[in-house]
Amino acid sequence: MPDTTGGRHAEIHRQIAAALADLVPSDPTIAPHPYLRRHLAEHAAEGRVLDDQHVPPALLAWESSSDVRRLLAAGGEEAPHRQWLQAWAALEPFARSVGPLSRLSSMLLSAPASLERSEPALPSALSAVPVTPLWSDCARPTPAWTTSQTEVTSLATVCNADGEPVAVAAGDTSGTVRILRLDGSLAHVPVKVHSGAVSHLVALKGGLVITAGTDGRVAAVDAVNGRLVRKVIVRRAQTWVSALTCYQQGQLPLLVAAFSDGTIVAFDTGRFLMRPIPSPRLRDRLAVLCGVEMPDGGSRLLFTEHSTVSWFDGDASAVHSRHAGRVRAVLALPWPGVYAVADESGNVSLCDLTARDAVTSVGCHAAPVTSLLLTAYERRPALVSAAGDGTLRLWRLPELTPVEGVLPAHSAPVTALTAVPGSVHDKVLSGGADRIVRAWTVDQQTFGQPSQAWNHVTASALSPSPPHLLAVARASRVIVRDLTGERQRTLLKGHKITALAWPRVAGRLMLAAALKDNTIMCIDPATPQQTGTLMENHYLPVRALVALPSTHGELLASGSADGRVCVWQPSTGELVKEFPDHKFTVRCLATYQGSGQNLLASGGSDGNIRIWNADTLRQHAPTIKCDQDIINDLAFLAQGDRGLLIAAAGQDGTLKLWDVHTGQAVQQLNCNDGGLGAVTAVRLPRERTALAATGMTSIHIWDAGTGRPLLQIVTGSPIHSLKAVQDPREVESSILLAAGEAGTMAFRLHHNRL
């Protein structure tokens, strides 16, 4: 009878979903009825037809339930024809507030299958979007469990009085604690607890969460009702809390906090009364604490000092284990006297207080290990370790046997972990410095991915005229691809590349590559052979390269971490001019040709912009002292009555336009997307200019004259390089090259569709 009832229920929802899908306008600029926007995906999921036919892209452009990724995750078995649903699910947390054309553009560029020319024609809803993908090797974004405006620094699973998980607490760098349902949605209004970052969260049975912060305070939050119940349990001025752990004193459960001044304070978990306990004086301001039960029923308090872990039993203390790097985490395991250690050398170690040899097993990461978490794998205790390169590893216990594979969880260091027990598999939640929390099923399929070295894009460049050649540097090779002929080949092997550019030498297009050894070489893409001699003058790696037109012919400009800008004659390797005027790293270069002058701009870590005349080889205008923190990228733009301006992408998250001649700020654009990594200018019809800048999750495009947002392309991960290539005779479209954590993509931007 239940099966029959369930079948009828699903059939009813299938019919409703099919009828509603017919009501979705094929034109994505026409908003569907609010009921369709909010409930069509739910009907399709209940009817087990959650696919692109029943929830078409034209509906996703307006979808407002914010639940598509959860509906897909709850659907169980993989269903066919979900390309656009899966693309939207990955972008959904970052794209809730963007418009329909921005959503469609983001989905089109994020779905790898849509880039294959063998694919059938695009849905009509996608034919009017302002972008056309040309090539991409970007990994599809992994769906986020939740996102945050600030970096998540701590996580804890909240359990009710019966020990069942009911929520997750997340603390961030702003001192706010958010209580989230198990599907990642917000359960209560966020609670402002600390004036600094929330460094630690400990969840107690019954829904109480103890918080500790960099403001030197320990507080308590009622996670069930979402309110602060104790603003100050203990506070030490001008300190931070370096550790917060549970500790058993006889039959009394306590919480113990370590402060950066070396003080240890204990309090009970009932009335928050201070409890004097014998404890050592800590000498490490970053000390980690951990309580460990012993075979005799007693407890020992473990504490760290740089690379050592010591025990204290109330009377005496002694160093127990030594490690290769500073200890970042210590975790008690389910066996008396056994604990795990993570250190900055990349090691995960098992240690036993009862064994002759302190360290019993060691496993390795490729980067410093930042966090440890106890979970279950195949119904047995297991350990998850997180590293500074954004990866997670799973280890079987008690032998510390690795589950073969490395999970690339984040594009930035992992900052927090927690586990949510499940009936079949546990879920691990990981928070990263990329401001994303992701959920992972603890099984072989998730964690058993083949081990591979991180292979991020280190440099990219697109040739200025057709046929456009795309050069991408990864690891120790440069791949060059013809965007029109779909041909690619390796142009350079065995060198780590830090910057690329396409100058012309004697009228022939060459690829200039800055090597890790601080030199620059030119390569003929037709042969491929080195031309001319190495350019050697920098004593730190080159961070930026640009082809520089001038009355002296086409030159090459380089900006380096040594604070210098150098101008070269690429045909001979001769150093033409050196500008040693930046105090710190030169991070970006930009060029301008017009009004009978050729200009070069440089910006960098000193927060300054300098403008050079490429013809006279002298500084052209006063130094612009920006107030945007580090300057990550620059772009020139001529704005009619406003004259020549330069746009600066700042680490503070602002895009400012500066008058080149006066050095005054004339306009500021904000996108609330973290530090800006790159900026480029695009000429539009009717003497308009667009500015495109990249943040942590999106490419933002504005009308430079009015400051009006035109398009937001959601990427889900940071883009570090963005360049526009445009034929001087072509104003209908341009090609944009974007490279970042997930890979490289080239796409055509149609100006008349913006």
Order of alpha helices (4+ residues) and beta strands (2+ residues): alpha-alpha-alpha-alpha-alpha-alpha-beta-beta-beta-beta-beta-beta-beta-beta-beta-beta-beta-beta-beta-beta-beta-beta-beta-beta-beta-beta-beta-beta-beta-beta-beta-beta-beta-beta-beta-alpha-beta-beta-beta-beta-beta-beta-beta-beta-beta-beta-beta-beta-beta-beta-beta-beta-beta-beta-beta-beta-beta-beta-beta-beta-beta-beta-beta-beta-beta-beta
